[in-house]
Amino acid sequence: MLPPGDATTTLLNWRLRMSPGHFGLFMPLNQLAKKGVIVLVGVINPDYQGEIGLLLHNRGKEEYFWTTGDPLGRLLILPSPMIKANGKL
């Protein structure tokens, strides 16, 4: 349960190892945003090896309930070019 105005981290009970040169980016779902619940954008660094979780915020006027298996967000896996000190890739 997520009361209006509150935020919580919900653990997904999985771990993910990114391919070298990539990172993960969590994005909100439209269907939840319409209810006022958003995923606060989160980044999974290429070297992160801990448990993955989503930070949810309820900006709506009603409590939000979810159960195991409900879709909460979308994970994008993107290339992560290395930026060097002189600004070149």
Helices and strands as residue ranges (DSSP letters): E 7-11, E 22-27, H 30-33, E 37-39, E 42-44, E 53-58, E 74-79
